[in-house]
Amino acid sequence: MRFHQNAVGAVPSPFDCWLLLRGVKTLALRVERQSENATEIAKALAGHRAVKRVYYPGLDSHPNRSVAARQMRLFGGMVSFEVADEATALRTLERLKIFALAESLGAVESLAEHPARMTHASIPAAERARAGVGDGLIRLSVGVEDVADLVADLEQALS
């Protein structure tokens, strides 16, 4: 038993297993809502004057839209977008009221992060830029909240 625990990793407690089983029951509903919300947010951001570019495979403008459409039914809850510069990105993140600042994405609530200062901070700026992670990039993990509230939050933060 000790060998397997060491080889496979931590063994969840019975309570953790119960939580996982409980959460799986609503997973499809949550993913569907997150994907729907993300699509609406991506469309709203694509039309916003302060946004330079939106990265979301569900948009017709995405270069790999056809590949994504063949591989998936929904396009997921992750949306990235670029603003003019780092100062604009940081100001936008500070103004958000519903989206919480977080490095760990993928929760039920909507989260936002600044990759250049958070997840990719250890990578030199020039290398980040070559990889498409510029100082003006903001990444969103869209949750299940009311989409109109989320869009309004982003609009007020970008103004």
C-alpha positions in Angstrom: 0.0 0.0 0.0 2.8 2.4 0.9 4.5 1.7 -2.5 1.3 2.5 -4.4 0.6 5.7 -2.4 4.1 6.9 -3.1 4.0 5.9 -6.8 0.5 7.2 -7.5 0.4 10.2 -5.2 -1.8 11.4 -2.4 -4.9 9.4 -1.7 -8.0 11.5 -1.3 -9.9 11.3 2.0 -13.5 9.8 1.9 -14.9 13.3 2.3 -12.8 14.5 -0.7 -14.1 11.6 -2.7 -17.7 12.4 -1.7 -17.2 16.1 -2.8 -15.8 14.9 -6.2 -18.7 12.6 -6.8 -21.2 15.3 -5.8 -19.5 17.8 -8.2 -19.4 15.4 -11.1 -23.2 15.4 -11.1 -23.4 19.0 -12.2 -20.2 19.2 -14.2 -21.9 19.1 -17.7 -24.2 22.0 -16.7 -21.4 24.1 -15.3 -19.2 23.6 -18.4 -22.1 24.4 -20.7 -22.8 27.6 -18.8 -19.2 28.6 -18.7 -18.8 28.1 -22.4 -21.9 30.0 -23.2 -20.8 32.9 -21.0 -17.3 32.8 -22.5 -18.7 33.1 -26.0 -20.8 36.1 -25.1 -17.8 37.8 -23.3 -15.5 37.1 -26.2 -18.0 38.7 -28.6 -18.4 41.7 -26.4 -14.6 42.1 -26.0 -14.0 41.8 -29.7 -16.2 44.9 -30.2 -14.7 47.0 -27.4 -12.5 50.0 -28.4 -10.0 49.3 -25.7 -9.4 45.7 -26.7 -6.7 45.1 -29.4 -7.3 41.4 -29.8 -9.4 38.5 -28.4 -8.2 34.9 -28.2 -11.2 32.5 -28.1 -11.6 29.6 -30.5 -15.4 30.2 -30.6 -15.0 33.4 -32.5 -15.1 33.4 -36.3 -12.0 35.6 -36.3 -9.9 32.9 -34.4 -7.3 31.4 -36.8 -8.0 27.9 -35.6 -11.8 28.2 -35.4 -12.4 25.4 -38.0 -10.1 23.0 -36.1 -11.8 23.8 -32.8 -15.3 23.3 -34.3 -14.3 19.9 -35.6 -12.8 18.8 -32.2 -15.4 20.1 -29.7 -19.0 20.9 -29.3 -18.4 23.9 -26.9 -15.4 26.2 -26.9 -14.7 26.3 -23.2 -14.6 28.9 -20.5 -11.2 30.5 -21.1 -10.9 33.8 -22.9 -7.7 35.9 -23.3 -7.5 39.4 -24.7 -5.0 42.1 -25.2 -5.1 45.8 -24.2 -2.7 48.5 -25.1 -0.1 47.9 -22.5 0.8 46.7 -19.0 -0.5 49.8 -17.3 -3.9 49.4 -19.0 -4.0 45.7 -18.1 -3.2 46.3 -14.5 -5.7 49.2 -14.2 -8.4 46.9 -15.8 -7.7 44.1 -13.4 -7.9 46.5 -10.4 -11.3 47.8 -11.5 -12.9 44.4 -11.9 -15.6 43.9 -9.3 -17.0 40.4 -10.1 -13.9 38.8 -11.6 -11.5 37.9 -8.9 -7.8 38.2 -9.4 -6.4 34.6 -9.2 -3.5 32.6 -10.7 -5.4 29.3 -10.5 -8.1 29.3 -13.1 -11.0 27.0 -13.8 -13.4 27.5 -10.9 -17.1 28.1 -10.8 -16.6 31.8 -10.2 -15.1 34.1 -12.8 -11.4 34.8 -12.4 -8.9 37.0 -14.1 -5.1 37.0 -14.3 -2.2 39.0 -15.8 0.1 36.2 -17.2 3.1 38.5 -17.6 3.2 39.2 -13.8 1.7 35.9 -12.6 1.9 32.6 -14.3 4.7 33.6 -16.8 6.6 36.1 -14.6 9.8 33.9 -14.6 10.1 34.0 -18.4 12.1 36.9 -19.8 9.9 39.5 -21.5 11.3 39.0 -25.0 10.6 35.3 -24.8 7.1 35.9 -23.4 6.4 38.3 -26.3 7.6 35.8 -28.9 5.2 33.3 -27.4 2.3 35.7 -27.5 2.2 36.5 -23.8 2.7 40.3 -23.9 2.4 42.8 -21.1 -1.1 43.8 -22.2 -2.5 40.2 -22.1 -5.3 39.4 -19.7 -6.6 35.9 -19.2 -10.1 35.1 -18.0 -11.6 32.0 -16.6 -15.3 32.6 -17.1 -17.7 31.3 -14.4 -21.4 30.6 -14.2 -22.6 34.0 -13.0 -25.1 36.0 -15.1 -23.4 36.9 -18.3 -24.8 40.4 -18.5 -23.2 41.1 -15.1 -19.9 39.8 -16.3 -19.9 41.8 -19.5 -20.9 44.9 -17.6 -18.1 44.3 -15.2 -15.5 44.0 -18.0 -16.9 47.1 -19.8 -16.7 49.3 -16.7 -13.2 48.0 -15.9 -12.1 48.8 -19.5 -13.6 52.3 -19.5 
